[in-house]
Amino acid sequence: MLQVTEIREHKEEYIKALAKRGLDSKADLEAVIRADEVRRSTQAELDETLSQSNKYSKEIGMLFKNGEVDKANAMKEKTVELKESSKKLQDQLNSAVEEMEQLLHNLPNIPHQSVPAGTDENDNEVVFEEGDIPVLGEQALPHWELAKKYDLIDFELGVKVTGAGFPVYKGKGAKLQRALITYFLDKNTEAGYTEYQVPHMVNEASGFGTGQLPDKEGQMYHVTGDNLYLIPTAEVPVTNLFRGDLLMHSDLPITCTGYTPCFRREAGSYGAHVRGLNRLHQFDKVEIVRIEHPENSYAALDGMVEHVKSILRDLKLPYRILRLCGGDLGFTSALTYDFEVFSTAQDRWLEISSVSNFETFQANRLKLRFKDQDGKNQLVHTLNGSALALPRVLAGILENYQTPDGIRIPDILVPYCGFDLIS
């Protein structure tokens, strides 16, 4: 959530920055400033009314003590009027605060200066590409055909148990899935991230804190009886572990990793681009989260990008990195890099990771601060990234590592799998 003081100070800059998202935000930002002015003036009037009421209350006591009963009673009537006024002012203040917060809730984060303007994924910038795309024979199959051929994943059985978008992994497919999870966690913890096992459902406050609510409410599974939400990513519970905390500057950075299943209602289109593992309602992902000093967050973001690069190099998968344009940037993000792996059998790039810096946007919602060396409370910067999302990584391995003899296993995963070929 944006800060009102920053909006007041940088209104024109914010208008230009939000235009990168395709937004004409002038009216919205000015509405926030007007609501804040009402809040300020109402708060000042309320403070003055309460101060006057307290002053009269002290004087009434003295008047009674001095036997000036008539004056005391007359002043009591004034305090009654002041109390009624203060109640009305408090209601007005609450309304002003609610209006201002509602306006703020609907404003996305300010894009970083390096974010290119654009309307959709076609305007994203390719900033890095690495790895040789393998040349497969004419008999090469997409991963959903390979999964069926080698009995690795049963999509129809998932439909029977739950519905479309909930695959069942079997045999070596399940072992390969488990190997990827363990390898990703080991890689992250070796890099200094502390592993957490977190709940797979969160409350409304957690969803709001990281920005999924109200922005992505329709994309989340809602357990209505308990007003809980199935998590769309481990980012939500892991980041919310620190909601409301006041940290010391010496506590930073805080680095976390965790594996969770993820649940999203967004799969609704049809065609080859969403077949198989390309888009699911339930999938597995290993996440990394960082809580950083504002001065260090972009160096930390670069470090996260290099970390994900190292994983893809270990897996020997061809990949590229995109800097997302304003129109494709997530609601809470200031800067996002997407990683895509090339699927040779599908002849297309598949997104497998997003690494983002949210600056203070999430921290303001979370009320997550740290005490700097001067003793002042400041908002931290929060960052997160997939390291990695499994479905499309698995799809890339199945398709790019297929041979006439079967599917080879990347060398780095063989110790985790216990086998080097699926045949």
C-alpha positions, 0 to 999 in steps of 0.5 A: 500500500502506498504511503499518503505522505509519499503521495503528497510529496511525489504526486507528479512523479507517481502520476508519470510512473503509474502511466507505465501501467497504463493508468491515468492516476491523477484523479485517484491520487488527488482523491487520496490527498483530499481525503487525507486533508479531511482526516487531518482537519477532522483530527485537529478539530477532535483533538481541540474539542477533547482538550477543551472538554478535559479543561472544563472537567478540571475547572468543574471540580475546582468550582464545586470545591469552591462552592460555585455550584451554578457555574459548575453546573453551567460548565457541565452542560458545555461538557455534554455538548463537547462530548456530543461534538467529539462523538460526531467528530470521531465518526467523521474521522473514522469515515475519513480514514476508511475512505482514504484507506479504501482509495489506497487499497485500490492503488497499485505499487509504483513501478521502479524507474527501470520498468519499461512502459507497456500494456501486456506481455508483448512489451516485456524486455528480454534482458538475459538468455542462456543455454543451448536449445536441444534439437529433438527428432521428429518423434519428440512429444510434448510432456503430457504425451510423455507423462502418459507414455511412461505412466508418470502423471495421470491427468484423468485420475485427477479429474475423477478425484477432484477436477481438471487442473489437479494432476496425480503424479505416479511412480517415477513421476512422483519421485522426480517431483519429490527430488525437485522439491528436495533439491530446490530446498537444499539449494536454497538453504545452502545459500543461507535461506532458513527453511520454514514449513507453513500453513496452507491456509491463511486468514484475511489479514494475511491475504491483505498483508501481502496484497492478494486481497482484495486484488486477487480475491476471485483467484483464491479458493475461499473456505467460507465456513472459517473465512480462510483462503487456500494459499496461492503461493508460500509468499503469503504465509512466509511473509506474514510470519513477520506481520506487525513486527518491529525489527532491529536493523541488526536483524536484517536481512531475514531470508526464508525458504519454504515448500508448499502446494499452491492453489489458484482458481485462474485456470479457465482457458483452453488449448495446447498452451494450457494443456498438461502441466502448463496451467494448474489449479494445484501445483507445488512450488519452493519459494524464497522470501527476503526482508531487507533494509531499503538501501540493500533491497535492489542488491538483494534482488540481483542476488536472487536473480543470480541464485535462480540462474544457478539452479537452471544452470544446474538443471542444464535447461535453456532459459531467458529472463524478462523485465516485466513492463508496467502493464504486465507488472503485478499489483504489489510489485515495483520490479519483477523479473520473469524466468522462462524455460524453453520447451522444445517439444512445444516450441515455446517459452514457459514461465517458471519463476518470478522474482520481485521487489515490492519495496515498502508496498507490502510492508506498509500493509503488514505494518512491518518496520525496523528501528534504524541506527538513529532509533527511527522506525522505518518500513522494510523492503520485502522481496520474493521469488520462485526457486522454483515452481515445479510444473513447468520445470518438470515439463521442461525436463521431460520434453528437453531430456527425452531421447529414443531410449527414454527420458534422461534425468539431469545429473544434479537430480540423480542422487535425489531420484535414485535413477538416471533414466525413465524408460 
